[in-house]
Amino acid sequence: ISTKIALYASCAKKIDQHGSVLTKREEILSGFQARLVKESESILGRSLGM
């Protein structure tokens, strides 16, 4: 049973680590998305004469 507990603890730790990686990735992607929207607005504004 101690092997099963160790395996579960290891699995839970890996899931937590993966969750933090996904959170960090989401933050990075949100930043890129905001930058893309801002730059697109700038380009569209210039092309439409705004």
Protein Blocks (a to p, Z undefined) as FASTA:
>chain_A
ZZmmmmmmmmmmmmmmmmmmmmmmmmmmmmmmmmmmmmmmmmmmmmnoZZ
